[in-house]
């Protein structure tokens, strides 16, 4: 495969089964076959990442209730954060995708690649080395637990709270839904008192709403407490 050296720098070790990593780096927009793109590996990596982070938080916070642990895990493994981490790790350059699709360049596919990469590491190196990879390459450099404890993750709830407090009419309106790259792409708008504030796009309606709510909080000055 190409970019072996760059992949080794990302992983921190020399991969044995290089073919599985090429699949992990291949987005559906570049290879339609389920045996050639990273969707199945993404599923596997998502499960492994969730288990590793869940175990870590369970031991890290022995006196915290289930709800706290669940929220903290969500803050660590949510799509936006994983996408940001993946880009910082250099996976934007390594991901194989249709670069003519401008939406893909700003979407969350790089976080999906990271999950697929975790799945590939598991198949290549086994669980224990995958756990070490997650901590050494993801958790330690990019996760600040102290700041996460105070971070607001549910942008929609925060926006609804603002609207209720100040008597605004808030609506989440589905503007568009169509197939793109073999998947449904949703566009959801934030409408306040009849005026559209902003919109968000994602391959999941819920994620599109959260992205739109996040931008609305910023545009309305709610995120900064104005």
N, C-alpha and C positions, 0 to 999 in steps of 0.2 A: 504493500500500500504506500501511497505518497505521505509525506510529512511524518515519517516515522520518528524523526528526532524531536519534532515539536510535540508529538503525542507522548513520547517518553518524558519530556519535561513537564507535561501536564500531570501524568500519572505518578511520576517519581520512581518508576521502575521500567524495565524492558518487558513489554508484553510477549507472551508465548504464542497465543493463538491470534495472530494479527487479523485474520479474516473476520473474527467476531467483532473486532473494534471498528473495522470498516463499515460493517452493518450498523453498529451503534452510532456512527457519525453520519449516516445516510438518512435524511429526511424523506418523508413520503413524496414530496414534490419532485424529488430527483429519481426515485426508484419506487414504482407502484407495487411491485411484488412484496407480499408480506414476509417473504424469506430474504429480501434484500434491503428492506428499510427498517428503521429502528423502533417501530411501534410496539412490537412484542418485548423487546429489550427494555423499552421505557416502562412498560407494565411491571416487569420483573424488578428493575432498579427502584421504582417507586415503592414497591412493597419492602424491599430490603432497607432502603433509606428510612422509611417510616419505622421499621422494627428497631434499627440501630439507634435512631434518635429517641424512640420511646423508651428503650432500655436505659439509655444515657440519662434521660430526664428523671426516670423512676429512681435511679440511684443518686442522682444529683440533689433531688428535692424529696427526701424521705418523709417529710411531714406535710407535704402539699396534697390537696385533694385531687381527684381524677379530673375535675373541670379545669383546674389550673394547668395540669400536665398536658391535657388535650389542647388548650389554647396555646401554650408555649410551643408544642410540636407544630401546630398550624402556622405559627409565626416563622418557624425555621424552614418548613418545607413547602410554604405556599409558592405558587407559580411565579409571582413577581420576584421574590427573593432568590429563588433558584435560577431564574433567568439572569439576574444581575450578577450572581456568583459565577455562573457559567461564562459570561462575557469577560469578567475579570480574570478567569482562569485561562482564557484564550480560545474558548470553544466556538466563538463566532467565526474565527478564521478556519477552524478545522471542520465545521459542520458542512456537509455536502447538501445543498438545497438549490431550488430554482431562484437564482439571484435576479431574474427578471421580474419576480413578484415583489413589488415594493412593500406590501404589507408584511410579508414574511421577515423582512429585514428589521422590522420594529416589533414583531410579535414575540411570543414566549417560547419559540421553538428551541432556543439554545438551552433553556432550562430542561426541556424535554430531552435534549441531547445529553445533558448531564446525567439525568436519570438512566438513560439507555447505557451510558458509559459505566455507571455503577453496576448495571446488570451484566455488562461484558466483563468487568473486573471479577465479579462473582463467578461467572462461568470459567474464567481463565485462571483465577487464583484461589478460589474458595472463600468461605464466609469470613474467617478470621482476618485474612489480608484485606478483604473488602472493608471490614469494620475499621481497620487501621487506616486505610486509604481515605475513608469518609472523615475521620478525625483529623488526620494530618493535612489533607488537601482541601477540606471544606469547612469543618467546624472551627478548628484553631485559627486559620487565617481570616475567616469571613464572618463568624458568628460571635456577636457580643451579647451574652446572656443578660447582663445588667441593663443594657439599653432596651433589649427586647421586652423585659418585664414591664416597662412603662409605655410600650408602643401600642397605639391603637391599630388593630388589624381589620376590624369590620367597618369599612368606610361607609357602607350603606346605613348601618345602625347609627353611626355618628351623624350622618346627614339627616336621617329621620328625626333624631333627637333635636337637632338645630331647628328643623322645620316646625316641630311640635312646640318647642319653647317660644318661638317668635311668631307663630300663627301663619306660617307659609304653607301653601298647597304644593306638595311635592309628588311628582309622578316619574316613574321609570317607563319610558316608552320604547317599544321595539320598532326601530326605524327600518331595519332591513334584515333579511335572512336569505342567504343563497349559498349554493355550493361553490367552493373554491379549493382547488387542489384535492378534490375528492372528499372534502369535509365541509360541514355547514359553518358558515361564518356569520356571526350575529353582530349587529350594530344596535346599541342601546343608548338612548338619549336621556339626559336629566332635564326635566321640565319643572321650573319653579314659578308658581303663579302665572302659568300659561306661557312663559317664555323659556325657550330652550337655552340651557347654560352651556352644555358640552355633550359629547358622546364618547363612547368607548367601543372598541371592536375586539372580539375574541372568538375562538372556536367553541366556546361554551357560553351560554346566555348569562349564567350567574357571574362568570368572570368578567364578561363585558359590562355588566352592571356595576361590579366592584371597581373596575378601571374608570368608568364614567364618574362614579361617586368620588373616587380619589381626586380626579381632576376638578370636580365641582367644589370640593372642600377647599382646594387651593385657589380657584378662581373667585370663590365667594369670600375668601379671607378667613374661613372657619378653621383651617388647619393651623394658622398662625395666631388664632385667638382674637381676630379683629371683630 
